[in-house]
Amino acid sequence: MIRINKYLSMCGVTSRRGAEALIVEERVTINNRLVKEQGVMIDEKKDVVRVDGTEVRPVDQKVFVLLNKPPMVMTTLHDPFKRRTVLHYLEDVPIRVYPVGRLDYDTEGVLLLTNDGDLAYRLAHPKYEVEKIYEARVVGQFTSEAAKQIEAGIELKDGTIGRAEVAALSRSKGVSKIRLVLREGRKREVKQLCKAVGHPVKQLRRVEFATITTHGLKVGKWRYLTAFELDRIKALVRLK
């Protein structure tokens, strides 16, 4: 018998602390029953554990993948509404990997996936302030005043304060292209920030996450991280 938190960590889904959040968010089931309490014990030889509807099992080999995510694709491995998920693009990956954080359905670009739960947890946690860089096409002529408001901080729907460094890249009739650098990454933060200053997002792409870019990688394609890239991102989150 083993605690569910430890089991999820062994499966590479997340760290033990991250498992607590998954349970609170009601994303974990045991034998198709929702897990509602922390520290539940399971029989790893008999019980079937699923996260977001996908069965998880302990891993022996750690894998680190970069996907250039297309728009209109779910950042999950299973979708009850049968929408296309990132798993469709990872059929050639021999080992099950899990998204590090999420990109919205209509957002494209850099998506990291791994079965190293500790690394995934740290990369996604706001306290490690991992840089995420986005390019957005927004409605209207984006002004320096709007940039100052976003940089100063704006209250988000969950009550936290979101902020980003912002630079205007180009302006055309009715549309501006801007670049935003975030170091916390709350849910739909870029869209909330831009909408709050009167410039709703029309198109959004993540161009860099934890120093990793999709340079040379076509949309919908994936590759393994190099040893150099892996060492670099582990150093960012102080993980040996």
C-alpha positions in Angstrom: 0.0 0.0 0.0 1.2 3.5 -0.8 -0.2 7.1 -0.4 -1.8 8.5 -3.5 0.5 11.6 -3.3 3.6 9.5 -3.4 2.2 7.3 -6.2 1.4 10.3 -8.4 5.0 11.5 -7.9 6.3 8.0 -8.9 4.2 8.2 -12.0 5.9 11.4 -13.0 2.6 13.4 -13.1 3.7 15.9 -10.5 5.6 16.3 -7.2 4.0 15.1 -3.9 3.1 18.8 -3.2 1.7 19.1 -6.7 -0.4 16.0 -6.1 -2.3 17.8 -3.3 -3.4 20.5 -5.8 -4.6 17.9 -8.3 -6.7 16.3 -5.6 -8.2 19.7 -4.5 -9.0 20.4 -8.2 -10.8 17.0 -8.4 -8.7 15.7 -11.2 -7.7 12.4 -9.6 -9.7 9.1 -9.5 -9.1 5.7 -8.1 -11.0 2.9 -9.7 -13.2 5.6 -11.3 -14.1 7.2 -7.9 -13.1 10.8 -7.3 -10.4 11.3 -4.7 -11.6 13.9 -2.2 -9.1 13.5 0.6 -5.3 13.9 0.9 -3.2 10.9 1.9 -5.5 8.2 0.6 -3.8 4.8 0.5 -3.9 2.7 -2.7 -2.8 -0.8 -3.7 -0.4 0.0 -6.6 -0.8 -3.6 -7.9 -4.6 -3.6 -8.1 -6.0 0.0 -8.1 -6.3 2.0 -11.3 -5.4 5.7 -10.9 -6.3 8.3 -13.4 -5.5 12.0 -13.8 -7.8 14.0 -16.0 -9.2 10.7 -17.2 -5.9 9.2 -18.2 -4.5 6.2 -16.4 -1.1 6.8 -14.8 1.6 4.3 -13.8 5.1 4.5 -12.3 8.0 5.3 -14.7 11.5 4.0 -14.9 12.9 6.5 -17.5 12.5 10.3 -17.4 11.7 12.0 -20.7 11.6 15.6 -21.6 9.8 16.8 -24.7 9.2 20.1 -26.5 6.0 20.5 -28.6 5.2 23.4 -30.9 1.5 23.3 -30.0 -1.0 24.3 -32.7 -4.0 26.4 -31.9 -7.4 24.7 -31.3 -5.8 21.8 -29.4 -6.4 20.9 -25.7 -3.4 20.8 -23.4 -4.5 17.6 -21.8 -4.1 13.9 -22.6 -7.9 13.2 -22.5 -10.9 15.4 -23.4 -14.4 14.2 -22.6 -15.8 16.3 -25.4 -13.5 14.5 -28.0 -11.6 17.6 -29.0 -8.1 17.1 -30.3 -5.5 17.0 -27.6 -1.7 17.3 -27.5 -1.6 13.5 -27.3 -2.5 13.4 -31.0 0.9 15.0 -31.8 2.9 12.8 -29.4 2.0 9.3 -30.8 5.7 8.6 -31.5 6.9 9.4 -28.0 7.5 6.0 -26.5 6.8 7.0 -22.9 3.8 8.8 -21.5 4.6 12.5 -20.7 2.4 15.2 -19.2 2.1 18.9 -19.9 4.0 21.4 -17.8 1.3 23.8 -17.0 -1.2 24.6 -19.7 -1.8 26.6 -22.8 -5.3 27.7 -23.7 -7.2 25.8 -26.4 -6.6 28.6 -28.9 -3.0 29.5 -27.8 -0.1 28.1 -29.7 3.7 27.8 -29.2 6.1 26.4 -26.7 4.8 23.5 -24.6 7.1 21.4 -22.4 6.0 17.8 -21.4 7.8 15.4 -19.1 7.3 12.5 -16.7 9.6 14.2 -14.2 7.1 15.3 -11.6 9.5 17.4 -9.5 10.7 19.4 -12.5 7.2 20.0 -13.8 6.0 21.2 -10.5 8.8 23.7 -10.1 8.6 25.0 -13.7 4.9 25.7 -13.2 4.9 27.1 -9.7 4.8 30.9 -9.5 7.4 31.1 -6.7 10.2 30.0 -9.0 9.4 32.9 -11.4 10.2 31.1 -14.5 10.1 33.4 -17.5 7.3 32.9 -20.1 7.3 35.1 -23.2 4.3 35.6 -25.3 3.5 37.5 -28.5 -0.1 38.7 -28.9 -2.1 40.4 -31.6 -4.6 42.6 -29.7 -7.5 44.8 -30.7 -6.7 48.6 -31.1 -3.7 50.8 -31.0 -1.7 49.6 -28.0 -0.3 52.6 -26.0 2.5 53.2 -23.6 -0.1 54.0 -21.0 -1.7 50.5 -21.4 1.8 49.0 -21.0 2.4 50.9 -17.8 -0.9 49.7 -16.4 0.0 46.1 -17.1 3.5 46.5 -15.7 2.2 48.1 -12.5 -0.2 45.2 -11.9 -3.8 44.4 -12.4 -6.2 42.3 -10.2 -7.1 39.0 -11.9 -10.3 37.0 -11.5 -8.8 34.9 -8.8 -7.9 37.9 -6.7 -4.2 37.8 -7.3 -2.3 40.6 -9.0 -1.0 39.9 -12.5 1.7 41.9 -14.2 4.1 41.6 -17.1 6.8 43.5 -18.9 5.3 44.7 -22.2 6.7 46.1 -25.5 4.8 47.1 -28.6 6.2 45.3 -31.7 4.0 46.7 -34.4 0.8 48.6 -35.1 -1.6 48.5 -38.0 -5.1 49.5 -38.6 -7.2 48.3 -35.6 -4.6 45.8 -34.4 -1.3 45.8 -32.5 1.3 43.2 -31.9 2.9 43.1 -28.5 5.4 41.1 -26.5 4.8 40.2 -22.9 7.2 38.7 -20.3 5.6 37.0 -17.3 7.3 35.4 -14.3 4.4 33.9 -12.5 1.8 32.7 -15.1 -1.7 32.6 -13.7 -4.6 31.1 -15.5 -5.3 33.0 -18.7 -3.2 35.8 -17.4 -2.2 37.4 -20.7 -5.8 37.5 -21.9 -7.0 39.0 -18.6 -4.3 41.7 -18.6 -4.9 42.8 -22.1 -8.7 42.9 -21.8 -8.4 44.9 -18.6 -6.6 47.7 -20.4 -9.1 47.7 -23.3 -7.1 45.5 -25.8 -8.6 42.0 -26.0 -6.4 39.3 -27.5 -7.1 38.2 -31.0 -4.2 35.7 -31.3 -1.7 34.4 -28.8 1.6 32.5 -29.1 4.1 31.5 -26.4 7.5 32.0 -28.0 9.6 31.1 -25.0 9.3 29.2 -21.7 12.2 28.7 -19.3 14.7 29.7 -22.1 13.3 27.1 -24.5 12.0 28.2 -27.9 10.5 26.4 -30.9 13.1 27.8 -33.3 13.4 25.4 -36.2 10.5 23.3 -35.0 7.3 23.3 -37.2 3.9 23.7 -35.7 2.5 20.3 -34.5 6.0 18.8 -34.3 8.0 17.7 -31.2 11.6 16.9 -30.2 13.5 15.8 -27.1 15.2 18.5 -25.1 19.0 18.4 -25.3 21.2 17.7 -22.3 22.3 21.3 -22.4 18.7 22.6 -22.4 17.8 20.3 -19.6 20.7 21.3 -17.4 19.8 25.0 -18.0 16.1 24.7 -17.0 17.0 22.6 -13.9 19.4 25.3 -12.8 16.5 27.9 -13.2 14.4 26.1 -10.6 17.3 25.0 -8.4 16.9 21.3 -9.1 20.0 19.1 -9.3 
